[in-house]
Amino acid sequence: MTETLRVDLQDRSYDIRVGSDLIARAGAEIAPLLSRPRVAVLTDETVADLHLDALKAGLAADGIEMTALALPSGEATKCWAQFSRAVEWLLDQQVERNDVVIAFGGGVIGDLGGFAAAVLRRGVRFVQIPTTLLAQVDSSVGGKTGINAPQGKNLIGAFHQPSLVLADIDVLDTLNPRDFLAGYGEVIKYGLLGDADFFDWLEQNGPALADGDTTLRAEAVRRSCQNKADIVAADETEQGVRALLNLGHTFGHALEAATGYSDRLLHGEGVAIGCALAFEVSARLGLCSQECPSRVRAHFKVMGLKTDLADVPGDLPDADRLIALMGQDKKVVDGTLRFILARDIGNAFITSDVDISTVRSVLSEALENRQS
C-alpha cells in the first residue's frame, strides 16, 4: 500500500509517496515528469552497490534510460569539490532545463543533488528518492539544499523544491542499526516540537519499529512527513514557524562541526543529543518541568540512541568553543542566536531571549560528566 501526501506550495506543490516497491515502480512514477525518456542520477557508492541496479530496472520498465554518478559516501562529500564534480558531470551528460535529476541516497546526496539541480542552467527539476530513514522523514522534504563550509554545516545552498519524493520503506531494511537509529532521532523531533500524541505513539511503538515492523515504519515516515509538509506549506523559506524544525539542531550542528563531520557523530545522533540539551536548558530556565528532559532521555536510552555528550567518542572543545560554533548556525539573525526551546513535549517555540550563561552551565556540566 502506498500513501500520498501533498506539499502545498501553489505552483511548486508536489507529492510525497510512502510505501513499498516504489523503487521498482520508479519509472511509472517519474515518467509523467519527463519531456524525454532519460534521467541523470546522483548517488553515493554505498547506495550504488546496494540499490542502483534495482532503480535502473525500475526506470527501464517504463523505457527510461539512466546515467549515474556515484560520489563517496559520508558527510565529507557535502563539500565544494564533490559539488563541483557533480555539476560538471551533469553538464557533461548534457542535462537540459526540461530534464530531471534524481537524488538517490541519504541526506548528503539529497542536499548536494538538490543544490546541483538548483544551480544547473539556473534551475533543473529533481526527484528525491531517499534511502535512509533520516532522509525519508526530513531532508528529502521541504526544498532545503546545500553543502557544508569549513565555518559550519549547510551554510551554502538554496531553496529548491523537488518535483516528487519517493520514500520506499523496503530500502530501510538495508540500513545498519546505527544509521537507522540516527534517522529515528529526526522522527522523535517531530513529536517533541509539535505533536505530543506522536511522541506517545513512538514511546509505545519505537522498539518494534526499530526491529523491522514495516507497517509501523511506514506510519512513522508518513506522520513525520505530514508534520514537515504542514510546516513547510506555512513557511517555505524559514521566515518563521519553519525554524521549529531545527529543534536540537543548534546544539547538534555545533557538535558535528566539533567532531569534523566524521563518523564520530552522525547527524541524527547530534540532533538527538541536541534535543536532550534543548529540553535541559528549557527546564533550567523554568520553561518546562524537569520531567520533560528526563522523559526525552529515557526514550532515547530505550531506543539505544546517544543522549549525552558523554556518548560522543574522542575529545570535545569546551563550552565556550561549542557556543562559538553555534554562532555560525543559520539560525543567527542580526548577530543574535535563536534557540528552539520547549514549554512541554509537543510544545516547542523559537526565542532569542536566552541566558547564555545557562546554556554554558548545561554544556559545562555535560562535559564534566564525560570525565566521570
TAVEN-V788849 format. One line per field, one symbol per residue. psi: psi as a letter, one per 20 degrees, with the letter a starting at -180 (. if undefined). burial: 1 if it has 9 or more other ideal C-beta (glycine too) atoms within 8 Angstrom, else 0. A space follows every 50 residues. Layout:
psi->???
burial->???
//
This chain:
psi->ppqpqponldijqrqpppaqkhghjhghhhgiiqiqmqqppparhghghh ihhggghhghhkkpqpqqporqqqhihmrgghggggghghhhjlprhirp pponbahghggghhgghhhpkkoqqqppnpjqgghhifhipijpqarrrh irpkipaqpoqriqponohhhhhiqqhghghghhhhghghghhjmhhhgg ghhhigghghijohghgghggghghggggggghhmgklidhhhhijpihg gghghgghjklaihoqghghgghhgghghgggghijhrqihghghghggg hhijqpirhiioqaqqrrghhghhhhiiqijppkjpppqoaqirpjmqrp qimpohhgggggggghhhhhi.
burial->00101110100001111111011111101110110001111111101100 11011111111101111111101010111001101110111000100011 11111111111111111111001111111111111111111111111100 01011110111111111111110010001111111111111111110111 11001100110011011101111111111011101100000111111111 11111111101000111111111111111111111001000110111011 10101111100100010010111011011011000011111111111111 0001000111111101101100
//
